[in-house]
C-alpha cells in the first residue's frame, strides 16, 4: 500500500495540470477574442504613451 500513497500525489497533480492546460486551450479564441485583444492593445498603447511623455525636471 505504500506504493499507492506514493503515486497518488503526482497522479492528482498531473490530472489537475492536464485539466488546466485543456481549459486554457479551450478558452483561446471564441466570441470574446476581439474584446480581449482590444483590451491588451489599449493597455500596450497606454504603456507606450506613458513611456514617451517627458518627465518633469527633478523627478
Contact map, one row per residue, 1 for C-alpha under 8 A:
11111000000000000000000000000000000000000000000000000000000
11111100000000000000000000000000000000000000000000000000000
11111110000000000000000000000000000000000000000000000000000
11111111000000000000000000000000000000000000000000000000000
11111111100000000000000000000000000000000000000000000000000
01111111100000000000000000000000000000000000000000000000000
00111111111000000000000000000000000000000000000000000000000
00011111111100000000000000000000000000000000000000000000000
00001111111110000000000000000000000000000000000000000000000
00000011111111000000000000000000000000000000000000000000000
00000011111111100000000000000000000000000000000000000000000
00000001111111110000000000000000000000000000000000000000000
00000000111111111000000000000000000000000000000000000000000
00000000011111111100000000000000000000000000000000000000000
00000000001111111110000000000000000000000000000000000000000
00000000000111111111000000000000000000000000000000000000000
00000000000011111111100000000000000000000000000000000000000
00000000000001111111110000000000000000000000000000000000000
00000000000000111111111000000000000000000000000000000000000
00000000000000011111111100000000000000000000000000000000000
00000000000000001111111110000000000000000000000000000000000
00000000000000000111111111000000000000000000000000000000000
00000000000000000011111111100000000000000000000000000000000
00000000000000000001111111110000000000000000000000000000000
00000000000000000000111111110000000000000000000000000000000
00000000000000000000011111111000000000000000000000000000000
00000000000000000000001111111100000000000000000000000000000
00000000000000000000000111111100100000000000000000000000000
00000000000000000000000001111111100000000000000000000000000
00000000000000000000000000111111100000000000000000000000000
00000000000000000000000000001111110000000000000000000000000
00000000000000000000000000001111111100000000000000000000000
00000000000000000000000000011111111110000000000000000000000
00000000000000000000000000000011111111000000000000000000000
00000000000000000000000000000001111111100000000000000000000
00000000000000000000000000000001111111110000000000000000000
00000000000000000000000000000000111111111000000000000000000
00000000000000000000000000000000011111111100000000000000000
00000000000000000000000000000000001111111110000000000000000
00000000000000000000000000000000000111111111000000000000000
00000000000000000000000000000000000011111111100000000000000
00000000000000000000000000000000000001111111110000000000000
00000000000000000000000000000000000000111111111000000000000
00000000000000000000000000000000000000011111111100000000000
00000000000000000000000000000000000000001111111110000000000
00000000000000000000000000000000000000000111111111000000000
00000000000000000000000000000000000000000011111111100000000
00000000000000000000000000000000000000000001111111110000000
00000000000000000000000000000000000000000000111111111000000
00000000000000000000000000000000000000000000011111111000000
00000000000000000000000000000000000000000000001111111100000
00000000000000000000000000000000000000000000000111111100000
00000000000000000000000000000000000000000000000011111110000
00000000000000000000000000000000000000000000000000111111000
00000000000000000000000000000000000000000000000000001111101
00000000000000000000000000000000000000000000000000000111111
00000000000000000000000000000000000000000000000000000011111
00000000000000000000000000000000000000000000000000000001111
00000000000000000000000000000000000000000000000000000011111
